[in-house]
Amino acid sequence: MITSWDLYWITRLDHINTLLTIFFIVGTFVLIVAAACYCAAEEKKPAWALKPVIVIIIIGILATFIPDTKTMVAIVFVPKIVNNETVQQIPENAAKFINLKLKEWISDLDNTKTEKEKSK
């Protein structure tokens, strides 16, 4: 069952993805500047210097795999609609209705042809 909380998070996915993309771009820029300063320094390099690279990679992966709102709606709602028995019966009912109307129109058309022939 889809709750309003689920719908809220589905609508927020675009914004989360945008935020992660901004973090990734800014983080990559900061990392490039830091790497340039890091390489220019002649002193001993600290062990924590690799951690920002890992964080930037994780943010990039998250931004890539978080679906946008349209994709998430398709993932959640299309299977529910397709697998719904009521929705599947609509084409069947529509086909029955169309067949019934066609039969009525054909019989009306035959009746008018017969009446025209009798009147001649």
C-alpha positions in Angstrom: 0.0 0.0 0.0 1.3 3.4 -0.9 1.2 5.9 1.9 1.4 9.7 1.8 4.8 9.4 3.3 5.9 7.3 0.3 4.4 9.9 -2.1 6.3 12.6 -0.3 9.6 10.9 -0.7 8.8 10.1 -4.4 8.3 13.8 -5.1 11.5 14.7 -3.2 13.7 12.5 -5.3 14.4 15.1 -7.9 15.6 17.6 -5.3 17.7 15.0 -3.5 19.3 14.0 -6.8 20.0 17.7 -7.6 21.5 18.3 -4.1 23.8 15.2 -4.5 24.9 16.4 -8.0 25.8 19.9 -6.6 27.7 18.2 -3.7 29.5 16.1 -6.3 30.5 19.0 -8.5 31.5 21.3 -5.7 33.3 18.4 -4.0 35.2 17.5 -7.1 36.3 21.1 -7.6 37.4 21.4 -3.9 39.2 18.1 -4.3 41.1 19.2 -7.4 42.2 22.4 -5.6 43.2 20.4 -2.5 45.1 17.9 -4.7 47.0 20.8 -6.3 47.9 22.2 -2.9 48.7 18.7 -1.6 51.1 18.0 -4.4 52.8 21.4 -4.1 53.5 20.8 -0.4 56.8 19.2 0.3 56.0 18.1 3.8 54.9 14.6 4.7 51.3 13.8 3.5 48.7 13.0 6.1 46.9 9.6 6.1 43.4 11.2 6.0 44.0 12.8 2.6 42.4 9.9 0.7 39.1 10.1 2.7 37.6 13.1 0.7 38.1 11.1 -2.5 36.1 8.2 -1.2 33.3 10.6 0.0 33.1 12.3 -3.4 33.0 8.9 -5.2 30.1 7.7 -2.9 28.2 11.0 -3.5 28.6 10.5 -7.2 27.4 6.9 -7.1 24.4 7.9 -5.0 23.5 10.8 -7.4 23.7 8.3 -10.3 21.5 5.6 -8.8 18.8 7.7 -7.1 15.9 7.7 -9.6 14.1 10.9 -10.5 10.4 11.4 -9.7 9.0 10.2 -13.1 11.1 7.0 -12.9 10.0 6.2 -9.4 6.4 6.8 -10.2 6.7 4.4 -13.1 8.5 1.8 -10.8 5.8 2.0 -8.1 2.5 2.7 -9.9 2.7 1.0 -13.3 2.9 -2.6 -11.9 0.0 -1.8 -9.5 -2.1 -0.5 -12.5 -1.2 -3.3 -14.8 -1.8 -6.0 -12.3 -5.1 -4.5 -11.1 -8.0 -6.8 -12.1 -10.4 -3.9 -12.4 -8.2 -2.1 -14.8 -7.7 -5.3 -16.9 -11.5 -5.7 -17.1 -12.0 -2.2 -18.6 -10.8 -3.2 -22.1 -13.0 -6.4 -22.0 -16.0 -4.3 -20.9 -15.3 -1.7 -23.5 -15.0 -4.4 -26.2 -18.4 -5.9 -25.2 -20.0 -2.4 -25.2 -18.6 -1.6 -28.7 -19.7 -5.0 -30.0 -23.2 -4.4 -28.6 -23.4 -0.9 -30.1 -22.2 -2.2 -33.5 -24.8 -4.9 -33.5 -27.5 -2.3 -32.7 -26.3 0.0 -35.5 -26.1 -2.8 -38.0 -29.6 -3.9 -37.1 -30.9 -0.3 -37.3 -29.1 0.1 -40.7 -30.7 -3.2 -41.9 -34.1 -2.0 -40.7 -33.8 1.3 -42.5 -32.8 -0.5 -45.7 -35.7 -2.8 -45.5 -38.1 0.0 -44.9 -36.7 2.0 -47.9 -37.1 -1.1 -50.1 -40.7 -1.6 -48.9 -41.6 2.0 -49.5 -40.5 1.8 -53.2 
